[in-house]
């Protein structure tokens, strides 16, 4: 079996970012991955402006008790005229500073009457002035390729006057479930059958990461059905995820079918629990990851092994989210020779801690919506109550 860290690193490098790009308007950028470096096109602010409602003046003109004539009123969006020595201008937050003025006194520290203003609080030179370019200056790096664009990034782009940018096309993920015992939800079920939860689950995980679940197919346990499904996915998808049929049973046909289609198997079996029967293959220049058929195992494997590959193919610069160390509340845990990933719930507070779901069997699906993440237990160390362990938070590892 391959060590978990080695398998994770190998999967994350299994393919480069997809080549397809598209140019989208600001309104469609949320969650998309930037495909170009962006530099500032103008200074922000583009000119000195007031950070307060108040009065602009030359700091040198201030004298206690002196009243300055108010020669203009400047609203945001107005073009002011130059301020002569000994004059003041009434202005408001965002108003441009008139030439000659270097200081703003907020209105609470003033008194205006008969067209004159008295400054009642000694000002500091340059106070309450937003200087040109103090936020960004033209030509400086603004955003780098690989950034996942959210509202804050889009606001920054809009502030530069950019109405569209180039992003990576959405990653197309194809999902293939296998097994004669499975039927799709909504269909009649025989006593010997179970409902197929893997297809919908993996599609939701892919879509939750910003990818497109292009196809969710199912194949019976025969070579013809598997071959036809793989051919269709290879035509339309960038990344293929198959579920089940990759172990060593008589009807585990995925591996021999892929080999017959010319696939190159580069990884098979990982030292992890749940999720041991994982495989990575390359076929027609595309990566194909074979996940275990148990839904809990497939869920865990996607989270910690497949998601870095998804991010890399999406063009993201950050492929591995952070992993926290959090104390695990548990009785002494026996190791069985594999890295174990427990479904846990994070408890915040002055002393954050993790609580494991009572039933950790790989068939206990009710643990998935309950859990907030996975706690990783090393295979070669017993874990006592309160021992810090690595915590893979679903909020980060499934995004």
N, C-alpha and C positions, 0 to 999 in steps of 0.2 A: 504493500500500500504506500502511496505517496504521502509525505507529510503535509499537513494542512497548509502551512505557510507557503510551501513550495507550490502546491496546487493552486492556491489563490494567486500567487505571483504569475504562474504560467497561464492561467486563464485570463488574467488582466492584460496580458500581452498577446493574446491569441489572434488579435486582429487590430488593424489601424482604424482611425476615424474614417467613416464613410466619405466618399469623394463628392457626393451630391451636395450642392448648395442652393439656396434660394434667397431672394431679397424680399423682405417683408416690411410692411409699414409698422409704425410704433404700436398701433392697437393690437397687433397680432404677435408681438414679441415675447409676451410673458411665458416663461418656462423654456424658451428656445435657447440654443447654445450659439454664442457669437462665433462667427467663422473668420473674423478679421480683427486686427488691432485697430483701435480707434484713438485718434489724437484730437485734442481740443482744436476747434476752428476759430475760437474767439476768446477774448478775456471775459471772465465773469467775476464780479460784475463788469459790464462793458464800459462803465464810467463810475466815478465816485458818486455815491448816493447816501441819503440819510437813513440811519438805522432807527430813527425815532421821529415822532411828531414833535416839532419844536421850531427853533430858529437857527439859521445859518449865519455866521459872522466870521470876521477875521479875529483870531484869538488875541492879536495885538491891540484890537480896539476895545477889549473889555476893560472897564474900570468900575469899581464898586459904586453903585448909585447912578451911573451914567445911563442915559436913555438914548437908544439908537433908533433912527427912523426906519420903519419897515417899508421898503421900496418895492417889494414884489411878493406875491403869494404863488408858490410853486406846488402844483399837485403832481402825483406820479403820472408820468406820461407827458408832462409839459417840458418845453425846452426853455431853460432859464436864460436871463441876460446876466452879464457880468456884474459882480457886486463891487461897488466903489468903496474905498476906505471910509470907515465911519458909518456904514450902512448895515442893515440886517435884512434877512429874507425869511418870511414865514414859509415853512415847508412841512412835508408829511413823510411818513415812512415810505421809502422807495423813491422819493423825489430826487432828481438829479441835483447835485451840488452846483451852485452857480460859480463860475470862474471867480477867483479871488477869495472865496470863503474856504476856511480850513477846519472849522469846528461847528458842531451842532450842540445846542443847549435844549434839553427836553422841556416841553411846555410847562411841566410842573414846577420848574425852577425859574419861571419868568412871570412878568405881568405886562400885558399890553393895554395901552390906553391912548386915545387920540393919535393913532398912527405911529406910536413909538413903543418900544419894548425895553423893559428894564430887566437886566440879568441879576437874579437874586442869589444865585449860587455860583461861586467862582468856578469857571470851567477849566478843564484840562485840555491843552492843545491837541487837536485831532480827535477829540472824543465823539462817539456816536456817528462816525463816518465809515461807511463801507468803501474801502479803497478799490479802485479798478484792479482787476486781476487777483484779488486776495483769495479767491476760491480756485479758479483755474486761469492759466495763461495759454494763449494760442500756441499750439505746437507741442504742448506737453502731453505725455501718455495719459489716456483717459480710461480705457477699458482694453483688456487683452483678449485675444481669441481663446476660446475655451470657457469663457464666463457664462454661467447660466443666468439669463437675463430675468430680473424681477422688477418690481415697480420702481425701486430706487435707481437701478441702472437706466431704466427707460426714462425716468425724469431727467437724469443727467444727459442722456442723448438728446432729449427734446430741448433742454436748456442751451444746447449748442446749435440748435436750428436744424438738426438732422431729423428727417421724417421717415427714413427707412435705412436698414442696414442689412448686410449679408449674414445669414445664419446657416448652420448645417441643416440639411433636410432631416425630417424625422426618421429615426432608425426604424426599419421595418422588421418586426419580430414575428416569426412563424412558430406556432405551437402545435405539437403533435402528441396526442395521448394514445395509448395503446392498451389492448386487453379486451378479450371477449366478454369479460364479466361486467364491463362498464356500459351504461346507457346515459344519454344526456338528460339532465333535469327536464321535467315536463313530459317525458316519454313514459309509456307503460314499463313497469319493472317486474321481472320474474323473480321468483324466490332466490334463485342462485345469482342474481345480479345486484350491483350497487350503482348508485348514481355517480357520474363523473364530476368530481369537484375540482380536479387539477386544471382542466382547460380554462374555466372561468377564473380560477384563482390566479394562474400565471398571466392571463390576459390583463387582469386588474393590476398585478404587480408591474408588468411592463408599461401599461398606460400610466400608472402612478409615477413612473420615472420619466415620463415625457416621450416614451417610445410609442410606436403604433403597432398594436396587435393585428397584423395584416390578415392572418388566417388562424383559426383554431380548428384543427382537423382531428379526426379520430380514425385509427386503423385497427382492423382486426388482427389477431395473432396469426397472420400468414404472410408469406414473403411478397406476394403480388400486391396485397393491400398496403403494406408498408412501403414498397418501392414506389407505388403510384403517389402516395402521400408525400414522400420525400421529394419526388420530382416536381410536384406542384409547388412545394415550399421553396425549393431551390430557384424556381423561376421568379418568384415574387418577393423574396425576403432577403435581408442582409444577415440575420442571425436566426438560427433554428434551435429550438428547444424541444427535445423529445422527452416523454415521461413514461417510464416503465420499460420492461422488456430488455433491460441491459445487464441483467444478472447472468447466472449460469444455468438456469433451468432449461428443460427441454423446449419450452415455448418462448424463451427469451431470444427473440430473433433479430432484434435491432442491430446488434453488433455484426452478425454475419451478413445481413442485408446491406449495411453500409459498406462493408468490405467488398461485397460483390459490385457495388456501384463505384468503386475506386476511392473510397474514403481512406484517409490516413489517420489511424488512431494514435494520439500522442499522450493520452492520459487515461488511466482506468483504475478506479478504486482509490479512495482517499481515506486517510486515517481520521475519520470523524464520525460522530454519532449524535443525531441521526444523519444519514446521508452517505454511507460508505460507497454504494454502487454508482459512482459518478464517472462519466467518460467525456473526453473532449476529442473531437475529430475535425479534420479539415476536408471539405468536399467541394469541388468546383470553385476553389478559392474562398469558400465561406466557412466560418466556424459553426460547429454543431455541438451543442452540449446535451448530453444524455443525463437526465435526472432520474433519481429513484422514483418508483411508482407510488410510494406511500405519500399522501398529501402533506403530512407534517414534515417528512424528510425533504420533499421537493420545495416546500416553503423555506426551510432553513438553508438549503443549498442555494436557492436563488438569492437569498438575502446576503449571505457572506461570501459566496463564490462567483455567482453569475453577475451580480450588480456591478462590480468593478469593470467587468468586460463591457457591459451595457454603457457605462459612462465613457469608457475609452472610445467605443465606436460612435458615440454621440458627439465626440470631439471635445468633451469636457477636460479641463486642465486638472481638476481634482477628482481622481478616480476612487480613492479610498477615504471615506469619511473617518472622523476621529473615533477612537476607541477609548472609553473611559475605564478607570479602575474603581470598582465599587464593592464594598463588603457584601458578601453573600451570607444570608441567614439560612443555615442548613445544618443538619447533622453531618457527622463525618461521612464523606462520600467515597465509596470504593471506586477505584479506577479499573477499566477493563481493556486497556491497551489502545484506546482511541481518544482523541480530543472530543469532549462531550459538550454539546451546546444545549443548555437547559432553557426552557421557556420560563422567563422571569418577569416580575412586575417591579418597576422602580418606585421606591418610596422616597420622596423628597423630604427635606427638613434639615435641622441642624446636623444630623448624622445620616446622610443618605445611605440607603441599603437596598438590596435586592431580595425578593422573596420568590422562591421557586414554586411553580404549580405543583400541586400535590401528586398528580399522576403524570409521569414523564414518558409514558409509552408512546411509541411512534404512531400509534393509531388514535391518539387522543386529540381530535381536532378541536374540541371545545377549549383547549389551552391556547389556541392561536389568537382569537379575539381578546382573550383575557390578558395576554402577555403584552408588555411594552418593548421587549427586546429579548436578546439571547445572552446568556452568561456562558463564557467559555471556560471550561475546566481542563487543565492540562492532563494528558494521559498518564504521566509519570509521577504525579504528586497527589497525595490525599488532601482534601480540602476540609479544614475544620470550620466550625461556625464562626462567622465574622471575618473570614479571610477575604482580602480584596481579590477580585477576579476581573478579567476583561469583559466589558459590557458593550454589546452591539445594539445600539438604540435603533428601533425600527424607524423612528422619525428621520434619522439620517441615512441609514443603510438601505431604506426602500424609497429614497427620494433622488 
